[in-house]
Amino acid sequence: MFLRPVTRAILAPLPIQRGANYGFVRLLQQEASSSKSEPHISTSALEEAAAERVKDPSKSISSLQRQRAHFSQPLGRRSEVPAVHLPKKFGRDQEVAVADETRKLLEQIVSRFRNVRWAVAYGSGVFGQDGYDPNAPKPMIDFIFATSYPSHFHAVNLQHNPSHYPALARWLGSDYITKVQEWGAGLWYATMVDVDGQLIKYGVISTDALCEDMMDWSTLYVAGRMHKPVRIIRPDARILLANQINLVSALRVALLMLPEEFTEVELWEQVAGISYAGDPRMAIPGAENPEKVKNIVRPQIHRFRGLYFKLLREIKGVSPASGAMDTAGLSGDEAVWTAMGLGKSDGSGRLRQNVEPEYRAQLLKKLPRNLKKGLERVFTQRFETKLIRPGDPPTEKGLEEIQFWRKANAESDLRKVLDQELRAIIKGPATTQSLKGLLTAGLRKSLRYAAAKVGKWWKSKAKKA
């Protein structure tokens, strides 16, 4: 059943996918490459320079349609992936450090899989979280693998690791698996898999779907996972660029949701909690730990700083609530964090953000496409006007973009509308992703996995009591 995709994938040249997201990333790459002598490139400058030049009619084509089109290419035709040239330190903050022993284990596990273009490990199996018994067996390690051609990945993986798939998937083959993968958030999860004696869970996603989610927040499923510290095991420059935009988008949303003054830990909890808004697992008793966001953030404040503090400084608008901080005798990251009000180890340092209408309007204007589209829909109906974008005919009547967002910022329920639109993005894909676990993991493993989640929930509830 699955021999045909393997043969086609091996014999046919594999041209780079041409989704709108890849066009966008290529433009970001060009902007970054042209500035490679600079020690730090402004993420906002990359966004603006690329966004002005993106005109790709293929935006309406699904990643599955693009993938099928690639496999129908005649033999002998090839489109080479252009080399990526980025400044040496670009995206270095995304490289979250782990112990050497852990790093070697993660790299060893990923090496057991073929056709993985980008890989990250995350969760309590990689980074310690509050609420876990240190004497309990080591938790399962979670991975996400991105591959350019999911059908080819699954065809090969079925041959090398058939036990990772339930019986129905093995019987129907890689075409069936790829179609099911596209449902919901675009991932196929294999759970409770033993690799070299370590229990793991891994999700497979296409690079197209991954870049689209990171830049546009199409589902916020993987993009939201990347808002928290992860360990990148197999990097990819294009995905690195897309995630840089994803991270700064998370900061903008968090600032819009927070009051004028807030603590550092409240900022990181707001960032980490974005992807849980609307996730059905958070509303079902036993499906997920209700203290999950706090458990992720509290022991990892230093990692959140490392991931975000340069981006926070770049978008400006945030300063210590008590005024300038004394950094005498400090150096390196400690001096920078202290200067920004992030010096207290428990995250209790208080921060103040710029709440001027012009600054807030710019935050709204630069939100990810899918979220901004939802806000535009709500406020154009409320204001009974049209949003006039650059390039629209001068005869059009309505509000110019910056005027529109200034007016939206003045609305007393802006935070509520933002929360509603985030929930609308997340709820559907997250629900579908949870339900299709019966197909991707099988009934037996799904029940075992659910039982383990319920056990964690009960322990958290007992500890809280």
N, C-alpha and C positions, 0 to 999 in steps of 0.2 A: 504493500500500500504506500510505503514511503520511499521506495527506491527511486522513483522518478525525480522528486525534488533534489535528492542527493546527487544524482547524475547530472542534472541541469546545473546545479550549483557548482559542481566541481569542474565541469567542462566549459560552462559559459563564463565569459569575463564579467566582472562585477562592477558596473559603473556606479559612481557615487549617486546617491539619491538626490533628487532635485526639488525637494519640498521647499515651501516658502521659508521655513525655519533655517534650512541650510543656506539659502541665499542671504538671509539676514546675518547668519554667523560668518559667512565669507566676507561680508562687508565690514563686520566688526574686526575680523582678522586683518583686512586691508588697512583699516584705521590704526590698529595696534602695531602692525608691521611698519607703517610709515613713521611711527613714533618710537621705534624700538630702542633708540638711544636714551630715551627718558627713563629715569628710575621708576616712575609711577605714572600710570595712565589714568586719567579721570574716566570712571565708568560712565558718568553722565555724558561726557563728551563722546564716548563711543556710541552710546545710545542715540544721541541726537544726530551725529554724523551718519550713522547707518540708517536710522529711521527715515530720514529725509530722502534716502535713495532707494528704499525698498518699494518696488512696484512689481509684484509677482502674482499673476492671475491664478497660479496653481494652489493658492491658499485654500481653496474650497475642496481640493482633492485630498481624500483620506490617505494616511500613510499605507494602509493595506492596498489601496488602488495603485499607489506609486510602486509598492513592492512588486505587485503582480506585473506591472508594466516592465519592470527591470528584468524579470525572468522571461519575458517574451522578446527580449532583444536578440537579434540575429547573432550567431557566433562570429567572433572576430572583431566586433565593435567594442571599443573600450574607452572609457573616460577616466583619466587618471585623477586621483585625489591630489590637489595642489599641496605643496609643502606649506606648513604653518610656521611662521617666524614671529615669535613673540618676545618681548623683553624678558631677560633672564629671570627676573623676580616677579613677573606678572602672575597673579593668582597664588603666590606663595602662601598667603594666609589661609587658603583652603586646605593646606596640607597639615591636618591635625596629627600631632605626634602620638605614638603609642609605644609601649615597651618593645624592645627588640624581639623578645620571645613571641609576643602577640603578632608583631609584624611578620615574622617568618612563618608563623602558622597560617595567617591570612593569605600570604603570597603562595604558600604551598597548596592551599585549598583551591584558589583561583586557577593555579596551573593545571589542575585536573580537568579543566573545561576548555574546549576549543571555540574559536571564533568569538571570543569576548573582546570587544573593542575598549570598553570602559567598565570598571568595577569598583564598587565601594562596599565596605562593611559598616554596620551600624548597630545600635541597640546596646542592651545591657551585657551582651556577650563580648563586647569590645570596650565599652566605657562603663565604669561603675555608675549605678544609679541608686538613689535612696529607695528604701522599701524592700531590699533584697537581703536575704540571710547570707552573710559571708561564708557560713559553714555548709550551705546547700551546694548540691552539684552545680558545676558551671553551666550557666544558661546557654540555650541555643544561640548560635551566631547567625545574624541576618545579613544577607547580601543582596545587592541589585547588580545585574549584568546588563549592559547595553550592547546590542549587536546590530550591525548594519542590515542583516538579512535574517530575521527570526525563523523563517521557514528552513533555511539552510542550517541554522544553529540547532533547531529541534531535530531535524533529520539526522544530523551527526550525533547529537546527544542521545537520541533513541538507540543508536547502535552501541554507543559506549556506556551509557548509563540507563538502561531500560527500566531498572527498578525505581528510578526517580519519578516515573509516570504511572498513573493508575491504569488498570487493565484496558479500560475503554479507549484511553488516549493511545496506548501502544497499538491497539488493534486498528484504530482509524488513521493513525499516522500524523505526519508533520503538518499537512495541509489543515486538518481539523484543529490541531493544537494552535496553529497560527491564527486561525479565525477566532477561536475562543479567546486567545490572548488579546485580540483587539477590543473585546467587550470591556465596558467600564473604563478603567484607567489605563488600559493597554499593557497589562502585565500578566504573565503566566507564572504563578508561584508554585514551586515544589517545596514542600515542608517536611520536617522531621526526616531529613536525608542524612545518612551516615557517610562522611568522607574522611578517610584516614582516622577513624575513631572519634571524630568530632561531629556532633549533631548540628546541622545547619538548615536554614531556610533560604532559598534564593528566588528572586523574581527576575524574569527576563523581559526586557522592553526594547523596542526598536530605537535606534538613535534619532530617527525622525520624531517619534512621539516624545522622547525625552527632551530634546531641544525645544520642541513646541511647548511642552509643559513648563519648562524653566523660564522661557521668555514671555509666553502669553498667559500662563496659569490656566491652561485649558482644562485641567482636572485638579491640580494642586496635590496630586497623590505622591509623585516622586519629588516634585519641586518642593513640597512641604517637608518631606523627609530631609532634604538638603538644607533646610533652614537650621537644622540642629547639627552639632558636630558629627562628622562621619570620617572614616578612614578611607582615603582614596588609595586603592591598591594598583589599579591600572589606569593611569591618567590619559586624557585625550584633550588636545589643545582647544578644539572647537567646543567641546562640552564645558571646558573650563571657562571659556568666554561666556557661554550661555548662562552658566551658574553664577558668574560675577553679577550679571544683571538680576538674576533671581534673588540673590542675597540683598542687594541694595533695594529691591522692590519690597522685600520683607521688612526692612528698616522703615521705609516710607509708610507702609501700612501700620506698623506698630506705633509710629509717632502720631499718625492721624487718629488712632484709637485711644491714645493716652492723654491725660490732662496736661496742663502747662508744667506742673512739677510732678516728678515721679522718682522712684528709686531705681537703681541699676538693675536689681533683680526683677522688678516689675517690667522693665524694658525687655529683658531676655525671656521672661515668661510670656509676654505678649508676642514676641517673635516666634517662640517655640510652639505657641498655642494656635497659630494661624490655621494650620492644616487640620486641626481637630474640630474646628467649627463646622457643624453639620455632619460630622462623621457619626453614623448610626451606632457604632460600637461604644461611643461615649455615653449614649442615652440608655443602653441596655445593661441592666445589672449583671455583672459577671463577664461581660464582653471585653471590658477594658478597665484598667485601674483609674478611678476618678482623680487620683492624685498624680497621674502620669506626668503632666507638664512640670509640676513642681519637682518630682523625683528626677526628671531629666536635667533641670536647670541647676538646682541647688549645689550638687557636687561638681558641676562643670562650669562655674562662673568664669574661671580663667580661660577655658576653651572658647566660650562665647566671646570673650574679649578678644582673643587672638583672631577669631573668625571675622569679627565685625568692626573692631575699633578704627581701622584705617578707613573703612567705608563710612563709618559714622562721622569721622573727621572730614571726609570728602564732601558729604552732602550738607555739612555745616548745620547751624541752627540748634545744636545741643551744647550746653555748657554746664559747669558745676552750679548748683543752685545757690551756693554760698559765695560765689565770686571766684576770683583767681586762686588757684591752689599752690601751696609751697612745695616745690620739687627739689629743694636744696638737698644735696647728698644722694639723689636718686639718679639712675641712668637706665638706658635701654627702655624696654617695654614698661617697666614699673614707672618710669618718669612720665611717659606718654599717657599711660592710664590715669595716673594721679592728676596730671594736668587737666584731663577731661572729666575728673570727678569719679573715676572708676577705681580709686585706690584701695577701698576697703574690701578685705578678703571675703566678707559675707554678702557683698553686694548691696549694703545698706546706704551707700553714698547717694545723696539726692542730686538729681539733674533737673535742668530747666530747658525747655525747648522754645524756639521762636514760634509765636502764635500769630504773627502778623498775617493779614489776609493774603498778601502777595506771595509770601513763602509757602503758606498752606495750599494756595492755588497751584503753585508749581509742583508740590508733592502729589496732588490729585492728577494733574496733567500728565505726570510721568508714571502713573500706575500701569501694571500689566494690561495688555489689550483686552483680555476677556473680562477682567474686573471692571476696567474703565467703561467698557461697553454696557455693562449692567447698570452702572451709576448714571451713565448718559441717558439710558432708557427711562430710569426713574425720574430724573430731574428735568428732562425735556418735557415729559408729560406734566409734571408738577408746575413748571414755569410756563407751560403752553407756548413754547418757542422752539426754534431750531438752533442747533449748534453749528456755527459757521467756521469751517476749517480753512487753513491757508490753501489757496488754489481754487476755492469755490467761486462761482460767478459773483461779481460785485453787486449784482442786482438782488441777490438773496437777502432776505430779512431774517434777523435773529440775533443771537449773542455770539460774539467772537469767542474763541476757545478760552482765553485767559479770563475774560469777563464771566463766562459761563461757570468756570471753576471757582472764581471769587464768590459768586452768588451761591453756589453749592456749599462752599465752606461756611457761609453765614447761616445755613440751615441748622436749627437746634438739634435735629435728629440725625445728623450726618453719621455719627458713630453707629447708630442703629441700622441705617441703610447700608453702611459698609459691611456690618456683620451679616445682614440678610443676604447681600450679594455674595459674600464669601461662602455662606452656607449653601446657596443655590449652586455655586460651582462645584462644591465638594460632595454634596449629598448623593447625587445620582451615581457618579463614578465609584464612590466609596461603597455604596450599597451594593451595586452590581459586582464590584470586586470581592466583597465579602461572600455574596451568594454563590459566585462561581467557584469558590473554594472547594465545593463538593465535586466539581468537574476536574479541577487542577490537582487536587490532593487525594481525592477519593474519600468515601464515607468513613472508613476506619481511621485514617490519619486526621481527618477533619474533626472527628469526635475526640480523639486524643488531644489535639491542639486546643479545642474548645475547653476541654476539662482542665488543661494546664492553665488557661487564662482565668477560668473560674477560681481555681486554687489560689492564684495570685491576688485575685479580687478579694477573696475571703480573708487572706492574710493581711491585706492592706486595711480592710474594714476592722478586723480584730485589733490591729496595732493602733488604729485611730481611736477606737473605743477605749 
